[in-house]
Amino acid sequence: MTAPVPPRVLTIAGSDSGGGAGIQADLKTMLALGAHGMSVVAAVTAQNSLGVQGAWELPVEAVVAQYRSVVDDIGVQAVKTGMLSSPALVSAVADLLAASPAPVVVDPVGVSKHGDPLLAAEAVSVVRDRLLPTATVVTPNLHEVAQLTGVTVGTEADMPAAAEAILALGPRWALIKGGHLDGEAADLLTDGTAVHWYRSPRYDNRHTHGTGCTLASAIATRLAFGDAVPEAVAAAKSYITGAIAAGFPLGEGIGPVDHAWRWR
């Protein structure tokens, strides 16, 4: 007997040695949601609950070789991108994704949970001009919206303008994450025509390391299962809400969300 093959989802991102974010969070999310996760390591970080102590980008040829190795033999049903720090690396990944028919979820990582910069200033324009047009969905938080577009969001009423500014950069859908605002955790998804709001309670839990990586990976996983974008985002929002509520202390700083919360 041959077991059925689960959907295959590829993450192109940085490694988090503490296990809370980056490729480690992506792979945990994919497993929790029933997919087979694969990875292209774009950078290695020395990272823990207190912050990022060091980061080393891999050579472009190593990133391209990993991608070709996976895609040409195994194939993918969805791709998620995370930490891509330099212009050369962003350009190379954008070229690869532009030639792929699989849906792409771009998490435009700018800074870590602890405020450590993860995207070189000179790479921002390349993300804007080259990577975002490859995206099926782009998932910026409010700091990343400002970094990419110059639009500042102070209240929920400002989020539609932020989404419009992100869509002008070329992705099919923009998911503006309102997690840094007060009140409910409200996110706005739009393709410029359809508008969807996703709301959840805000939990009093500081252990939220890996939220952005986890949400984007969950969306990519549901897209690999064949969900339409609004349904994929709804399922991902439900998953990340539970993971945030179950986030646990680890080390001396900010602990991770719990990717296995549905099993405990």
QUIGI-V26322 format. One record per run of one state. SS is the DSSP state (~ for helix, > for strand, _ for the rest). FROM is the first residue (numbers start at 1). TO is the last residue. If there is no record, write none. Layout:
# QUIGI-V26322
ss: {SS | SS}
from: {FROM | FROM}
to: {TO | TO}
This chain:
# QUIGI-V26322
ss: {_ | > | _ | ~ | _ | > | _ | > | _ | ~ | _ | > | _ | ~ | _ | > | _ | > | _ | > | _ | ~ | _ | > | _ | > | ~ | _ | ~ | _ | > | _ | > | _ | > | _ | > | _ | ~ | _ | ~ | _ | > | _ | ~ | _}
from: {1 | 8 | 17 | 22 | 33 | 36 | 49 | 51 | 58 | 60 | 74 | 78 | 82 | 87 | 99 | 103 | 107 | 111 | 112 | 117 | 118 | 121 | 135 | 137 | 139 | 141 | 142 | 150 | 156 | 168 | 173 | 178 | 185 | 191 | 195 | 201 | 209 | 210 | 211 | 225 | 229 | 246 | 256 | 257 | 261 | 264}
to: {7 | 16 | 21 | 32 | 35 | 48 | 50 | 57 | 59 | 73 | 77 | 81 | 86 | 98 | 102 | 106 | 110 | 111 | 116 | 117 | 120 | 134 | 136 | 138 | 140 | 141 | 149 | 155 | 167 | 172 | 177 | 184 | 190 | 194 | 200 | 208 | 209 | 210 | 224 | 228 | 245 | 255 | 256 | 260 | 263 | 264}
